[in-house]
Amino acid sequence: MNVPDIDRRASKPSRIRFSTDDLPEEARFAAWSDGFVHRRMEMEFIDRSTDGLRFSVDFIPLGGVAAGIVRGTPSSFIRRPKQAKDGNDGLYMIIVRAGGFRIVQQGEVHHLAPGDAALFDNRCENEFHSLDEGETWSISLPREALRHLVRDIDGLVEQCIPASHPTLRLLVGYLETLFSLDDVNEPELAGVHVADLVASAIGPRKDTQSLIEERGVRAARLRAVLEAITKDATNSDLDPGRIAASLGFSVRYLHRLLEETGRTFSEHLLDRRLDRVHRLLRDPRATRLKISEIALEAGFPDLSHFNRSFRRRFGNTPSAVRADAARLENE
């Protein structure tokens, strides 16, 4: 299911959220089916819920591209381009986050499980059926955004992409990071990266593969490395080899990616561990823990190294930071 059209006259893209839960129950179907699906998407909508329709949309305009998360009850979306009035020849991709889905493309029926994706062409008749409570990533792309990246974009046939596709996994990771941010500083650049990753997943042109690799794929891999460091920072044995192996590339390539940040692997890892310690020292729920226990839990096996690093980073000792937090809590 594609996200709604974007008002490109807006001076600054913003995150847009909508939920039928915010409406009276008797107004939900009309607001979603007529006000959103028919008017915005030029699609037919069939409600197949048994306990009442519920939908929510959370999406971010990224230049001409838009990406979002759609959650909803069992339903069907049917596009009949001969009846559509918008002349929309764009493409959209859905990636299943939860639930089971059935799609009909080119007269063929396909079933999608979590992690699987499907590419739709707005010029073609297609169907998208949510079989139960479902959740998807939804990406809307103008055809022109992919024309110079994908081979034979005008003859592109709708297709399904399995969850095992390596670039699809990178794309999901990139989207997860985008939606974890309070604000996307460079939405147009993020849109370029999303388009690159979609193009890589559906079939890039040979003469643009290196461009996609250096731009969108590289950006997604860098984000994946930083996310992995944050996620596993408390593991005292964490090293570049573990993360590189888990992400499927070499240690040398990992270090090349991190060069763009101006910081080494060790510096990123140290920052994440220090951030965790600082947060726990200021948390009233962690007062029963000794500072040494907090340091060890955060991944510091060497307490003298921890103390030196903490004071250098925060300009104070761990015990002083804890005392200041306790005083403020009491006040």
Sequence and secondary structure as in RCSB ss.txt:
>XXXX:A:sequence
MNVPDIDRRASKPSRIRFSTDDLPEEARFAAWSDGFVHRRMEMEFIDRSTDGLRFSVDFIPLGGVAAGIVRGTPS
SFIRRPKQAKDGNDGLYMIIVRAGGFRIVQQGEVHHLAPGDAALFDNRCENEFHSLDEGETWSISLPREALRHLV
RDIDGLVEQCIPASHPTLRLLVGYLETLFSLDDVNEPELAGVHVADLVASAIGPRKDTQSLIEERGVRAARLRAV
LEAITKDATNSDLDPGRIAASLGFSVRYLHRLLEETGRTFSEHLLDRRLDRVHRLLRDPRATRLKISEIALEAGF
PDLSHFNRSFRRRFGNTPSAVRADAARLENE
>XXXX:A:secstr
       TT SS   EEEEGGGS GGGHHIIIIIIIIIHHH  EEEE  SS   EEEEEEEETTEEEEEEEESSE
EEEE TTT SS    EEEEEEEES EEEEETTEEEEE TT EEEEETTS EEEEE SSEEEEEEEE HHHHHTTB
TTGGG   EEE TT HHHHHHHHHHHHHHHSS  S HHHHHHHHHHHHHHHH B GGGHHHHIIIIIHHHHHHHH
HHHHHHHTT TT  HHHHHHHHTS HHHHHHHHHTTTS HHHHHHHHHHHHHHHHHT GGGTTS HHHHHHHTT 
S HHHHHHHHHHHHSS HHHHHHHHHHHHH 
